[in-house]
Amino acid sequence: MLDGDHLIAANPPPPDEVGYLHAILALLIDHHRRFGYLHFVITHFWRTSAELDDLRGRLCEVDAKVDIRCFLLVLSLDDNLRRIQRRQSARALDEQEFEQRTVMQERGILSKAGDDHLGDPFDASASPEELVETLLSRLGIR
């Protein structure tokens, strides 16, 4: 699993965060594939289909036959806010306001995206165990 937000967490941030992220992902995936790893889960919030196309292009340079599947996690606002509150109860630092602001910003971006394809919708409301089974099934791995 490769977390996009952690991979680009640099101070100061790179001038082109998405390009920087995609270059790092291509480098890491190429490295891990040499050691036999075949499947990768990349978490990140892409804002446009052009960003996803850029990622696809860079990963195709690593392996022209790469099979890339993008899922857009879908969760009701109420469920999302409940999860933020539940996570906060286990944290020493209060990040609830930041997470709530981020959720609202992302929802605003998605509502403006319209027909811009940002991945196949994937209902994220089930338990982690159920989500894994559903994802593996949709990928044809199980």
Residue pairs with C-beta under 8 A, 6 or more apart in sequence:
1 40
1 41
1 42
1 43
2 25
2 28
2 29
2 40
2 41
2 42
2 43
3 42
3 43
3 44
4 21
4 25
4 42
4 43
4 44
4 45
5 43
5 44
7 21
7 24
7 25
7 28
8 14
8 17
8 20
8 21
8 24
10 20
14 20
18 46
18 51
18 54
19 54
21 44
22 54
22 55
22 58
23 58
25 42
25 55
25 58
25 59
26 58
26 59
26 61
26 62
29 40
29 59
29 62
30 62
32 40
33 62
33 63
39 141
45 106
45 109
46 52
46 55
46 70
46 118
46 119
47 109
47 113
47 118
48 113
48 116
48 118
49 116
49 117
49 118
52 70
52 117
52 118
52 119
55 68
56 68
59 66
59 68
60 66
69 120
69 138
69 139
70 118
70 119
70 120
71 119
71 120
71 121
71 122
71 135
71 138
72 110
72 118
72 119
72 120
72 121
72 122
73 122
73 124
74 121
74 122
74 123
74 124
75 83
75 123
75 124
75 125
76 125
77 103
77 107
79 125
80 103
81 100
81 103
84 96
84 99
84 100
84 103
85 96
87 99
88 94
88 95
88 96
88 99
110 118
120 138
122 134
122 135
122 138
124 131
126 134
133 142
136 142
